Amino acid sequence: MRVRINYAVEVENLIEEVQRLIEQAELKLHNQIGKLHRAREGFDEESISTVIRQVDLTRKELSRYDQTLEDCSSILQGYYGLLEQQKQGETDVYEKSEDG
């Protein structure tokens, strides 16, 4: 069972936190692909049940990694929106000071 959690990080640490999340997912995915590769390498009639389990596990793990990457994407979209708002705010202040 998966649950959604929320936690706060300082804006200046946001990029590093997302990098950490992506790296974690990447390492786990790489490990899972290695397991799938080994199952495929030893695939014969006697190992069918093992391969079935590994394929199913890999499929489920891919779903978890997809969720993590979706979370990272949402975080970065929100951060990008914040940066754009700040940039727009600076432009508005600059334009007002030129008009004055």
C-alpha contacts under 8 A as a table, 3 or more apart, distances in Angstrom:
res1	aa1	res2	aa2	distance
9	V	13	N	6.35
9	V	14	L	6.32
9	V	17	E	7.96
10	E	13	N	5.26
10	E	14	L	6.44
11	V	14	L	5.20
12	E	15	I	7.34
13	N	16	E	5.43
13	N	17	E	6.21
14	L	17	E	5.09
14	L	18	V	6.26
15	I	18	V	5.23
15	I	19	Q	6.09
16	E	19	Q	4.96
16	E	20	R	6.14
17	E	20	R	5.03
17	E	21	L	6.33
18	V	21	L	5.03
18	V	22	I	6.15
18	V	72	C	6.02
18	V	75	I	7.84
18	V	76	L	7.90
19	Q	22	I	5.14
19	Q	23	E	5.99
20	R	23	E	5.08
20	R	24	Q	6.08
21	L	24	Q	5.16
21	L	25	A	6.29
21	L	68	T	7.41
21	L	72	C	7.38
22	I	25	A	5.14
22	I	26	E	5.99
22	I	68	T	7.66
22	I	69	L	6.83
22	I	72	C	7.35
23	E	26	E	4.94
23	E	27	L	6.08
24	Q	27	L	5.28
24	Q	28	K	6.26
25	A	28	K	5.20
25	A	29	L	5.96
25	A	65	Y	5.81
25	A	68	T	7.07
25	A	69	L	7.79
26	E	29	L	5.07
26	E	30	H	6.00
27	L	30	H	5.08
27	L	31	N	6.21
28	K	31	N	5.07
28	K	32	Q	6.15
29	L	32	Q	4.97
29	L	33	I	6.10
29	L	61	E	7.63
29	L	62	L	7.36
29	L	65	Y	7.23
30	H	33	I	5.13
30	H	34	G	6.25
31	N	34	G	5.06
31	N	35	K	6.45
32	Q	35	K	5.10
32	Q	36	L	6.30
32	Q	58	T	6.30
32	Q	61	E	7.69
33	I	36	L	4.99
33	I	37	H	6.01
33	I	58	T	7.44
34	G	37	H	4.99
34	G	38	R	6.21
35	K	38	R	5.16
35	K	39	A	6.23
35	K	54	Q	7.42
36	L	39	A	5.07
36	L	40	R	6.17
36	L	51	V	7.88
36	L	54	Q	6.09
36	L	55	V	6.69
36	L	58	T	7.03
37	H	40	R	5.08
37	H	41	E	6.09
38	R	41	E	4.99
38	R	42	G	6.35
39	A	42	G	5.39
39	A	43	F	6.03
39	A	50	T	7.28
39	A	51	V	5.61
39	A	54	Q	6.97
40	R	43	F	4.94
40	R	51	V	6.91
42	G	47	S	7.40
43	F	46	E	7.87
43	F	47	S	5.75
43	F	48	I	6.81
43	F	51	V	6.88
44	D	47	S	5.40
44	D	48	I	6.51
45	E	48	I	5.57
46	E	49	S	7.76
47	S	50	T	5.24
47	S	51	V	6.22
48	I	51	V	5.11
48	I	52	I	6.07
49	S	52	I	5.02
49	S	53	R	6.24
50	T	53	R	5.18
50	T	54	Q	6.19
51	V	54	Q	5.01
51	V	55	V	6.00
52	I	55	V	5.23
52	I	56	D	6.15
53	R	56	D	5.17
53	R	57	L	6.03
54	Q	57	L	5.01
54	Q	58	T	6.00
55	V	58	T	5.12
55	V	59	R	6.13
56	D	59	R	5.07
56	D	60	K	6.28
57	L	60	K	5.13
57	L	61	E	6.08
58	T	61	E	4.99
58	T	62	L	6.04
59	R	62	L	5.14
59	R	63	S	6.56
60	K	63	S	5.19
60	K	64	R	6.64
61	E	64	R	5.02
61	E	65	Y	6.28
62	L	65	Y	5.07
62	L	66	D	6.01
63	S	66	D	5.01
63	S	67	Q	6.34
64	R	67	Q	5.15
64	R	68	T	6.40
65	Y	68	T	5.02
65	Y	69	L	6.14
66	D	69	L	5.11
66	D	70	E	6.04
67	Q	70	E	4.96
67	Q	71	D	6.19
68	T	71	D	5.07
68	T	72	C	6.29
69	L	72	C	4.92
69	L	73	S	6.10
70	E	73	S	5.00
70	E	74	S	6.20
71	D	74	S	5.14
71	D	75	I	6.17
72	C	75	I	5.10
72	C	76	L	6.13
73	S	76	L	5.16
73	S	77	Q	6.05
74	S	77	Q	5.07
74	S	78	G	6.21
75	I	78	G	5.24
75	I	79	Y	6.20
76	L	79	Y	4.91
76	L	80	Y	5.92
77	Q	80	Y	5.05
77	Q	81	G	6.14
78	G	81	G	5.06
78	G	82	L	6.27
79	Y	82	L	5.00
79	Y	83	L	6.26
80	Y	83	L	5.05
80	Y	84	E	6.17
81	G	84	E	5.04
81	G	85	Q	6.15
82	L	85	Q	5.09
82	L	86	Q	6.19
83	L	86	Q	5.08
83	L	87	K	6.06
84	E	87	K	4.95
84	E	88	Q	6.02
85	Q	88	Q	5.02
85	Q	89	G	6.02
86	Q	89	G	4.95
86	Q	90	E	6.21
87	K	90	E	5.12
87	K	91	T	6.24
88	Q	91	T	4.96
88	Q	92	D	6.11
89	G	92	D	5.07
89	G	93	V	6.22
90	E	93	V	5.13
90	E	94	Y	6.07
91	T	94	Y	5.02
91	T	95	E	6.04
92	D	95	E	5.15
92	D	96	K	6.12
93	V	96	K	5.13
93	V	97	S	6.18
94	Y	97	S	5.19
94	Y	98	E	6.34
95	E	98	E	5.16
95	E	99	D	6.30
96	K	99	D	5.07
96	K	100	G	6.22
97	S	100	G	5.16
